[in-house]
Amino acid sequence: MGAKVCSSPAQVAKESDIIFSMVGYPEDVESVILGKGGALEEAKPGSIIVDMTTSQPSQAERIYIEAKKKHIEFLDAPVSGGDIGAREATLSIMVGGDQEVYDKVLPLFKIMGKNIALMGCAGKGQHTKMSNQIVIASTMVGVVEGLLYAHKAGLDQNKLLDVIGQGAAASFSLNNLGRRIVNKNFDPGFFIKHFIKDMGIALEEARRMKLSLPGLALANQFYISASAIGLENFGTQALYKVLENINNINK
């Protein structure tokens, strides 16, 4: 379809006006943007780098400053919506950076997502994603506990989802990941190991702000338990298996 293979992020940047990156961890962002052979090494003045990785707000702020020194623009733009949102181009995109740069990239964001917003200066996109992950973390615990309760009570879990998924309990986690749990589908739409990374960033930011988030801390421990029993490469819905084991529920 006309794509050209490049040997490094630097080569991509050299031949591009707008460069997108979406990798796994903060150290990967560091490597592909700031490191040797990274995008900033060869990016042209006036070009734009957009990082869509969920990473540290402080890192986004630092990349913004380093990019400005080279007359290069930078946006942090993490996303939410999982594999479904990616496939259907309905991602929520949370952006940090300058308004005029956001306006230039917005037509490209619209190819990938439906709910797109500039949340403030550099780093604010990442802070927004942390809020998103904090909500999801405790919500997933509730989804798993509700489904386990239904199982123990002898309810049909699919019928349960049909009913409560249309009421006040409705959420993406319940209606999409809950259904996957019932169908014993624990394939990753979003890896447990990446969610642990996200929760770690959120907890560190909370500590820095002297903010207590006990729900997030509890959910984080459940997911660490999932990783400890070999589930880190499964989807986040595999949290069900951890609580299933704790409660000695027959599979």
C-alpha positions as CSV (number, residue, x, y, z in Angstrom):
1,M,0.0,0.0,0.0
2,G,3.0,2.3,-0.3
3,A,4.6,2.0,3.1
4,K,8.4,2.3,3.3
5,V,10.4,0.4,5.8
6,C,13.0,2.5,7.8
7,S,15.9,1.1,9.8
8,S,15.4,3.4,12.9
9,P,13.1,6.0,14.4
10,A,15.6,8.7,13.3
11,Q,15.2,7.6,9.6
12,V,11.5,7.7,10.0
13,A,11.7,11.3,11.4
14,K,14.1,12.4,8.7
15,E,11.6,11.5,6.0
16,S,8.4,12.6,7.8
17,D,6.6,15.8,8.7
18,I,4.5,14.2,11.5
19,I,5.9,11.2,13.4
20,F,3.7,8.9,15.6
21,S,5.0,6.5,18.2
22,M,3.1,4.1,20.4
23,V,5.3,1.6,22.3
24,G,5.1,-0.2,25.6
25,Y,7.0,1.4,28.5
26,P,8.6,4.8,29.4
27,E,12.0,3.3,28.6
28,D,10.8,2.5,25.1
29,V,9.6,6.1,24.6
30,E,13.0,7.3,25.8
31,S,14.6,5.0,23.2
32,V,12.5,5.8,20.2
33,I,12.4,9.6,20.7
34,L,15.3,10.7,22.8
35,G,17.9,7.9,22.5
36,K,20.6,7.2,20.0
37,G,18.9,6.7,16.7
38,G,15.7,8.2,18.1
39,A,13.3,10.5,16.3
40,L,14.7,13.7,17.7
41,E,18.1,12.9,16.3
42,E,17.0,13.5,12.7
43,A,13.6,15.2,12.9
44,K,13.3,18.4,10.8
45,P,12.6,21.8,12.3
46,G,8.9,22.4,12.0
47,S,8.0,18.7,12.2
48,I,5.7,17.2,14.8
49,I,6.3,14.2,17.1
50,V,3.2,12.6,18.6
51,D,3.7,10.0,21.3
52,M,0.5,7.9,21.9
53,T,2.1,5.6,24.5
54,T,0.7,5.7,28.0
55,S,3.7,6.9,29.9
56,Q,4.9,9.4,32.6
57,P,3.6,12.9,32.5
58,S,7.0,14.2,33.5
59,Q,8.6,12.4,30.6
60,A,6.1,14.1,28.2
61,E,7.0,17.5,29.7
62,R,10.8,16.7,29.2
63,I,10.4,15.6,25.6
64,Y,8.4,18.7,24.8
65,I,11.2,20.9,26.2
66,E,13.9,19.0,24.3
67,A,11.9,19.1,21.1
68,K,11.4,22.9,21.4
69,K,15.2,23.3,21.5
70,K,15.3,21.9,18.0
71,H,12.3,23.8,16.8
72,I,10.3,20.6,16.7
73,E,6.7,20.3,18.1
74,F,5.6,17.5,20.5
75,L,2.2,16.2,21.6
76,D,1.5,13.5,24.2
77,A,-1.6,11.7,23.1
78,P,-2.4,8.4,25.0
79,V,-5.6,6.6,24.0
80,S,-8.3,4.5,25.5
81,G,-10.8,2.1,24.0
82,G,-8.8,-1.1,23.8
83,D,-8.5,-3.4,20.8
84,I,-12.1,-2.7,19.9
85,G,-11.6,1.0,19.7
86,A,-8.4,0.5,17.7
87,R,-10.1,-1.8,15.1
88,E,-13.2,0.4,14.8
89,A,-11.3,3.7,14.9
90,T,-13.4,4.9,17.9
91,L,-10.5,5.5,20.3
92,S,-10.6,8.2,22.9
93,I,-7.5,10.4,22.4
94,M,-6.3,12.6,25.3
95,V,-3.8,15.2,24.2
96,G,-1.3,17.4,25.9
97,G,0.5,20.2,24.1
98,D,0.0,23.5,22.2
99,Q,-3.3,24.4,20.6
100,E,-1.9,25.2,17.1
101,V,0.0,21.9,16.9
102,Y,-3.1,20.0,18.1
103,D,-5.2,21.7,15.4
104,K,-2.7,20.6,12.7
105,V,-2.8,16.9,13.9
106,L,-6.5,16.8,14.6
107,P,-7.5,15.5,11.1
108,L,-5.1,12.6,11.6
109,F,-6.4,11.9,15.1
110,K,-9.9,11.7,13.6
111,I,-8.8,8.8,11.5
112,M,-8.1,6.8,14.7
113,G,-10.6,8.1,17.1
114,K,-14.0,9.7,17.8
115,N,-13.6,11.3,21.3
116,I,-10.6,13.6,21.0
117,A,-9.7,16.5,23.3
118,L,-6.8,18.8,24.0
119,M,-6.5,18.6,27.8
120,G,-3.9,21.3,28.4
121,C,-0.1,21.8,28.1
122,A,2.5,19.0,27.7
123,G,1.9,16.1,30.1
124,K,-1.8,16.8,30.5
125,G,-2.7,14.0,28.1
126,Q,-0.8,11.6,30.2
127,H,-2.5,12.9,33.4
128,T,-5.9,12.4,31.8
129,K,-4.9,8.8,30.8
130,M,-3.9,8.2,34.5
131,S,-7.3,9.3,35.6
132,N,-8.8,6.9,33.0
133,Q,-6.7,4.0,34.3
134,I,-7.6,4.8,37.9
135,V,-11.3,4.5,37.1
136,I,-10.8,1.3,35.1
137,A,-8.7,-0.3,37.8
138,S,-11.4,-0.3,40.5
139,T,-14.2,-0.9,38.0
140,M,-12.6,-4.1,36.9
141,V,-12.5,-5.4,40.5
142,G,-16.2,-4.7,40.7
143,V,-16.9,-6.5,37.4
144,V,-15.0,-9.5,38.5
145,E,-16.6,-9.6,42.0
146,G,-20.1,-9.2,40.5
147,L,-19.6,-12.0,38.1
148,L,-18.1,-14.3,40.8
149,Y,-21.1,-13.5,43.0
150,A,-23.5,-14.3,40.2
151,H,-21.8,-17.6,39.6
152,K,-21.9,-18.6,43.3
153,A,-25.6,-17.6,43.4
154,G,-26.4,-19.9,40.5
155,L,-27.2,-17.1,38.1
156,D,-26.7,-17.3,34.3
157,Q,-23.8,-14.8,33.9
158,N,-24.7,-13.9,30.3
159,K,-28.3,-13.0,31.4
160,L,-26.8,-11.0,34.3
161,L,-24.8,-9.0,31.8
162,D,-27.8,-8.4,29.6
163,V,-29.7,-6.9,32.6
164,I,-27.1,-5.0,34.6
165,G,-25.2,-3.9,31.5
166,Q,-28.2,-1.7,30.7
167,G,-28.5,-0.1,34.1
168,A,-26.4,2.0,36.5
169,A,-23.6,-0.6,36.5
170,A,-23.0,-0.2,32.7
171,S,-19.4,0.4,31.6
172,F,-17.0,-0.6,28.9
173,S,-15.4,-3.1,31.3
174,L,-18.7,-4.7,32.2
175,N,-20.2,-4.9,28.7
176,N,-17.1,-5.9,26.8
177,L,-14.6,-7.5,29.1
178,G,-17.3,-9.0,31.3
179,R,-18.7,-10.9,28.2
180,R,-15.2,-12.1,27.5
181,I,-14.8,-13.4,31.0
182,V,-18.1,-15.4,30.7
183,N,-16.9,-16.8,27.4
184,K,-13.6,-17.8,29.0
185,N,-11.8,-15.5,26.6
186,F,-8.7,-14.1,28.3
187,D,-6.8,-13.1,25.2
188,P,-5.2,-9.7,25.5
189,G,-7.0,-6.6,24.2
190,F,-4.8,-4.9,26.7
191,F,-2.0,-6.7,28.5
192,I,-2.0,-7.2,32.3
193,K,1.7,-6.3,32.3
194,H,1.0,-2.9,30.6
195,F,-1.9,-2.2,33.1
196,I,0.5,-2.8,36.0
197,K,2.9,-0.3,34.4
198,D,0.1,2.2,34.1
199,M,-1.1,1.8,37.7
200,G,2.5,2.1,38.9
201,I,2.8,5.5,37.1
202,A,-0.5,6.6,38.6
203,L,0.5,5.6,42.1
204,E,3.8,7.4,41.7
205,E,2.1,10.5,40.5
206,A,-0.3,10.3,43.4
207,R,2.6,10.0,45.9
208,R,4.2,13.0,44.3
209,M,0.9,15.0,44.8
210,K,0.5,13.6,48.3
211,L,-2.8,12.0,47.3
212,S,-4.2,8.8,48.8
213,L,-5.8,6.4,46.3
214,P,-6.6,3.2,48.3
215,G,-8.9,1.7,45.6
216,L,-6.1,1.9,43.0
217,A,-3.5,0.5,45.4
218,L,-5.8,-2.5,46.1
219,A,-6.5,-3.2,42.5
220,N,-2.8,-2.9,41.7
221,Q,-2.1,-5.7,44.2
222,F,-4.6,-8.0,42.5
223,Y,-3.0,-7.4,39.2
224,I,0.5,-8.0,40.6
225,S,-0.9,-11.3,41.9
226,A,-2.1,-12.1,38.4
227,S,1.4,-11.5,37.1
228,A,2.9,-13.6,39.8
229,I,0.9,-16.6,38.7
230,G,1.9,-16.2,35.1
231,L,-1.0,-14.1,33.7
232,E,1.0,-11.0,32.7
233,N,0.5,-11.6,29.0
234,F,-3.2,-12.2,29.3
235,G,-5.9,-9.5,29.0
236,T,-6.8,-7.4,32.0
237,Q,-10.1,-9.4,32.3
238,A,-7.9,-12.3,33.5
239,L,-8.1,-10.6,36.9
240,Y,-11.1,-12.9,37.2
241,K,-8.8,-15.9,37.4
242,V,-7.1,-14.4,40.5
243,L,-10.2,-13.8,42.5
244,E,-11.6,-17.2,41.2
245,N,-8.5,-18.8,42.8
246,I,-8.7,-16.8,46.0
247,N,-12.4,-17.9,46.4
248,N,-11.7,-21.5,45.3
249,I,-14.4,-21.2,42.7
250,N,-14.7,-24.2,40.4
251,K,-13.8,-23.3,36.8
